[in-house]
């Protein structure tokens, strides 16, 4: 006999949790929407929301303003939403994989590996007058990310503690960054200009073609990530429990790493290395939702990452205008204190506080 549930029959705890999740999702989505409009309107040339509406509706308006909206600011805002959400979800996947709250593409050196691969690709192609397509940059970044991930996994089998693994990942990131700096030093002048602006981390220079490519990569990957939500929830309870629950742990871990590397590689290919988003945002989202259930945290991470990167991108563009600050500098300023607070809280809870 089929059992139907009405709202009044659902336990009060479940109703409260669903209501809280809905409220958090609504707040994050609303914040992302407001910040996106604010980013489009603000800059060296102030644009009113009415002009943005006219541009979106295709109405007649000043051609210069229309081009600023359509060709510069809207693609940049869209990139901040897509890439910020992708980086946050990628960090959550790595935290689930390694069972470590500070695991992220940036900390473990995965972003640096992707950066190194893209740097060599750009130097090789641009030095020979060959254009570098968006797909080629994603594939190059994915290859570099996979090599770095493989080294991290190799180290994870040799070191005994997660703290040592994180330190090894940080050292690997420094090595990749040093090699990238050497490559930039001996590159041609034209290559250096392109590499310098990209390697600092920025959403500038994004075109609609780039947005289409990143959307075609990120959104299907996010669908696959969401399909893994149930196995992720079981995996958090331990590998043995996951195996007894029917999860193919080996295949699941492979899928987790591939999806995380693909998402972080897409971010590096278009925006360069962006720090602390993959650590800070998942932690904040879990605090807001008061749960670690992947089915709720995954969409929350995407919305939170979008809002976080939109706000940081606006600060990077306007704080010292007309000079633009790198996006990684801003995300570090706001993300690092979150990580410090998180680790200090864990240390205190374990009795390590003085």
PyMOL commands that set and color helices and strands:
alter all, ss='L'
color gray80, all
select helices_A, chain A and resi 7-9+12-41+49-57+63-98+110-127+134-156+162-185+189-199+208-227+229-235+239-244+249-271+277-289+294-318+327-349
alter helices_A, ss='H'
color red, helices_A
deselect
rebuild
show_as cartoon
